[in-house]
Amino acid sequence: MNKGKKERLVAFYADRCIQCHSCEVACQLENNTPAGIRLRRVGSFEKGRFPEAKKFYISSACFHCNSPACASACPAGALVRREDGTVNHLQDRCIGCGYCIQACPFKVPQFNPAQNIMRKCSFCTQRIDRGLVPACVAKCTTKALVYHPDGEIPTESQAYGKIENLHMIYKLVHRAEEYGLPVPVPLNTTTENQLWMWLAGLLPAIGMTFVLIRMAQKIEEDKGDE
């Protein structure tokens, strides 16, 4: 993390999670997200065989990458990385193009058809700017989610995502891949071909414009022949 700057983070402690979904509900209410869109989600997994099988859980959300590919890929400037490490989503700028989904190595952003925009966790910046903790942390009854406003967790050197300077990190009990997390931690930089992806996205619109122009020309030609 950048020295001299306090970069906030949230840590998840897998040994404390009981799958109560309080964090999910709090996130939904705080961010007014519609049904089907979960900015934070609790997943359950199993290990072993009956009768020794054990269930374990993870509460996951946007990783708020140190060098967020989603922000670099957004042509509308709707995703902005702040100095405190949070990657904020400005809904009034979002055009729902989906480039952030393509660029994000974790596939975090989700398309919301009701609003015709993308949605993702913004770290509850509307709360932390008022001195409050993120809603998910506030409602976690077992302290499985802990807010660290200074970004320092010196005893958790093995936490998933800490070395990569993610701002949502995970202190796990089992291997990361057993929780559905990608291993190794993906690079969080803009892909070199992002410009070409933007241009490719414009091709259908260019093609349709050409078709409409040709149709208009044909109509005028037919009128001239009458």
C-alpha positions as CSV (number, residue, x, y, z in Angstrom):
1,M,0.0,0.0,0.0
2,N,1.1,3.6,-0.5
3,K,3.1,4.8,2.4
4,G,1.9,8.0,4.1
5,K,-1.7,7.4,3.0
6,K,-4.3,5.5,5.1
7,E,-5.9,3.0,2.8
8,R,-9.0,1.4,4.3
9,L,-9.8,-2.3,4.1
10,V,-12.2,-4.9,5.3
11,A,-11.0,-8.3,6.5
12,F,-13.1,-11.4,6.5
13,Y,-12.3,-14.1,9.1
14,A,-13.6,-17.4,7.9
15,D,-13.5,-19.1,11.3
16,R,-16.1,-16.7,12.6
17,C,-18.7,-16.8,9.9
18,I,-22.0,-18.6,10.7
19,Q,-23.8,-17.9,7.4
20,C,-26.5,-15.7,9.0
21,H,-26.6,-13.4,5.9
22,S,-26.9,-10.3,8.1
23,C,-24.1,-8.7,6.0
24,E,-26.1,-9.3,2.8
25,V,-29.3,-7.9,4.2
26,A,-27.5,-4.8,5.5
27,C,-25.8,-4.2,2.2
28,Q,-29.1,-4.5,0.3
29,L,-30.9,-2.0,2.6
30,E,-28.0,0.5,2.7
31,N,-27.5,0.5,-1.1
32,N,-31.1,0.1,-2.2
33,T,-30.3,-2.8,-4.5
34,P,-33.1,-4.6,-6.4
35,A,-33.9,-8.3,-6.1
36,G,-31.3,-10.4,-7.9
37,I,-28.4,-8.0,-7.4
38,R,-26.2,-8.8,-4.4
39,L,-23.2,-6.5,-3.9
40,R,-22.1,-8.7,-1.0
41,R,-22.9,-12.4,-1.0
42,V,-22.4,-15.3,1.4
43,G,-21.4,-18.6,-0.1
44,S,-21.3,-22.0,1.5
45,F,-19.0,-25.0,0.7
46,E,-18.5,-28.5,2.0
47,K,-15.3,-30.5,2.6
48,G,-15.0,-34.2,3.4
49,R,-17.6,-37.0,3.3
50,F,-20.5,-37.9,5.5
51,P,-20.5,-38.2,8.5
52,E,-17.2,-36.2,8.8
53,A,-18.2,-33.6,6.1
54,K,-17.9,-30.0,7.3
55,K,-19.5,-26.8,5.9
56,F,-17.6,-23.5,5.7
57,Y,-18.6,-20.1,4.5
58,I,-17.3,-16.9,2.9
59,S,-18.7,-13.4,2.7
60,S,-17.4,-11.8,-0.5
61,A,-17.7,-8.4,-2.2
62,C,-15.6,-6.1,-4.5
63,F,-11.9,-6.4,-3.8
64,H,-11.2,-2.7,-4.3
65,C,-8.0,-3.5,-6.2
66,N,-4.9,-1.3,-5.8
67,S,-4.8,-0.8,-9.5
68,P,-8.4,-1.4,-10.6
69,A,-8.9,-2.6,-14.1
70,C,-12.6,-1.7,-13.9
71,A,-11.8,2.0,-13.4
72,S,-9.3,2.1,-16.2
73,A,-11.8,0.3,-18.6
74,C,-14.8,2.5,-17.8
75,P,-15.2,5.0,-20.7
76,A,-17.7,7.1,-18.7
77,G,-15.5,7.7,-15.6
78,A,-18.1,6.0,-13.5
79,L,-15.6,4.0,-11.5
80,V,-13.1,6.1,-9.5
81,R,-10.3,4.9,-7.1
82,R,-10.0,7.2,-4.2
83,E,-6.9,8.0,-2.2
84,D,-8.2,5.8,0.7
85,G,-8.1,2.8,-1.6
86,T,-11.8,2.4,-2.2
87,V,-13.1,2.1,-5.7
88,N,-16.3,4.1,-5.8
89,H,-19.1,3.6,-8.4
90,L,-20.8,6.8,-9.5
91,Q,-24.2,5.7,-10.7
92,D,-25.1,8.9,-12.4
93,R,-22.2,8.5,-14.8
94,C,-22.7,4.8,-15.5
95,I,-23.9,3.9,-19.0
96,G,-24.2,0.2,-18.5
97,C,-21.7,-0.7,-21.2
98,G,-20.3,-3.7,-19.4
99,Y,-16.7,-3.0,-20.0
100,C,-16.0,-3.2,-16.2
101,I,-17.3,-6.7,-16.2
102,Q,-15.0,-7.7,-19.0
103,A,-12.0,-6.0,-17.3
104,C,-12.5,-7.1,-13.7
105,P,-10.4,-10.2,-13.0
106,F,-12.8,-11.2,-10.3
107,K,-16.0,-10.6,-12.3
108,V,-17.4,-8.5,-9.5
109,P,-19.6,-5.8,-11.3
110,Q,-23.2,-6.9,-12.1
111,F,-25.6,-5.5,-14.7
112,N,-28.9,-4.2,-13.2
113,P,-31.5,-4.4,-15.9
114,A,-34.0,-2.4,-13.7
115,Q,-31.7,0.6,-13.8
116,N,-29.8,-0.2,-17.0
117,I,-26.5,0.4,-15.2
118,M,-23.8,-1.7,-13.6
119,R,-23.7,-2.2,-9.8
120,K,-20.9,-3.1,-7.4
121,C,-19.8,-2.6,-3.8
122,S,-18.6,1.0,-3.2
123,F,-17.3,0.2,0.3
124,C,-20.2,2.2,1.7
125,T,-18.3,5.4,1.1
126,Q,-21.4,7.3,2.0
127,R,-21.0,5.9,5.5
128,I,-17.3,6.0,6.0
129,D,-17.2,9.6,4.9
130,R,-19.4,10.3,7.9
131,G,-17.2,8.4,10.3
132,L,-19.3,5.2,10.2
133,V,-18.2,1.6,9.3
134,P,-19.5,-0.2,6.2
135,A,-23.1,-1.5,6.7
136,C,-22.0,-5.2,6.3
137,V,-19.4,-4.8,9.1
138,A,-21.9,-2.9,11.3
139,K,-24.4,-5.8,11.2
140,C,-22.0,-8.8,11.4
141,T,-22.9,-10.3,14.8
142,T,-19.8,-12.6,15.0
143,K,-17.1,-10.0,13.9
144,A,-16.4,-12.2,10.8
145,L,-16.1,-8.8,8.9
146,V,-13.8,-6.3,10.5
147,Y,-13.2,-2.7,9.3
148,H,-9.6,-1.5,9.4
149,P,-9.6,2.3,8.6
150,D,-5.8,2.5,8.6
151,G,-5.4,-0.6,6.5
152,E,-3.0,-2.3,9.0
153,I,-3.4,-5.9,10.0
154,P,0.2,-6.9,10.9
155,T,-0.7,-10.3,12.3
156,E,-2.6,-11.4,9.2
157,S,0.3,-11.7,6.8
158,Q,-1.2,-14.9,5.2
159,A,-4.6,-13.3,4.4
160,Y,-5.7,-13.7,0.8
161,G,-5.2,-10.5,-1.2
162,K,-3.0,-8.7,1.4
163,I,0.2,-9.0,-0.5
164,E,-1.5,-7.8,-3.7
165,N,-2.8,-4.7,-1.9
166,L,-6.5,-5.6,-2.2
167,H,-8.8,-3.8,0.2
168,M,-11.1,-6.7,0.8
169,I,-8.9,-9.5,2.1
170,Y,-9.7,-12.9,3.5
171,K,-8.2,-14.8,6.5
172,L,-9.2,-18.4,5.5
173,V,-9.3,-21.7,7.2
174,H,-8.9,-23.8,4.1
175,R,-7.2,-23.3,0.7
176,A,-8.5,-20.2,-1.2
177,E,-9.7,-22.3,-4.2
178,E,-12.0,-24.3,-1.8
179,Y,-13.8,-21.0,-1.2
180,G,-14.2,-20.3,-4.9
181,L,-11.4,-17.7,-4.9
182,P,-9.1,-17.6,-8.0
183,V,-5.5,-18.8,-7.3
184,P,-3.1,-17.2,-7.8
185,V,-4.6,-13.8,-7.0
186,P,-5.3,-12.2,-10.5
187,L,-3.4,-9.2,-11.6
188,N,-5.5,-6.1,-11.1
189,T,-4.3,-4.0,-14.0
190,T,-5.9,-2.8,-17.2
191,T,-5.6,-5.3,-20.1
192,E,-3.5,-4.1,-23.0
193,N,-6.2,-4.8,-25.5
194,Q,-8.9,-2.7,-23.6
195,L,-8.9,0.0,-26.4
196,W,-9.6,-2.7,-28.9
197,M,-12.4,-4.0,-26.7
198,W,-14.0,-0.5,-26.7
199,L,-13.7,-0.2,-30.5
200,A,-15.2,-3.6,-30.9
201,G,-18.1,-2.6,-28.8
202,L,-18.7,0.4,-31.1
203,L,-18.8,-1.7,-34.3
204,P,-22.4,-2.8,-34.0
205,A,-23.5,0.8,-33.5
206,I,-21.4,1.9,-36.5
207,G,-22.8,-0.9,-38.6
208,M,-26.4,0.0,-37.7
209,T,-25.8,3.7,-38.5
210,F,-24.5,2.7,-41.9
211,V,-27.5,0.5,-42.6
212,L,-29.9,3.4,-41.6
213,I,-28.0,5.8,-43.8
214,R,-28.3,3.4,-46.8
215,M,-32.0,2.9,-46.1
216,A,-32.6,6.6,-46.1
217,Q,-30.6,7.0,-49.3
218,K,-32.6,4.2,-51.0
219,I,-35.9,5.8,-50.0
220,E,-34.8,9.1,-51.5
221,E,-33.7,7.3,-54.7
222,D,-37.0,5.6,-55.0
223,K,-38.8,8.9,-54.6
224,G,-36.7,10.4,-57.3
225,D,-37.6,7.6,-59.7
226,E,-41.3,8.2,-59.2
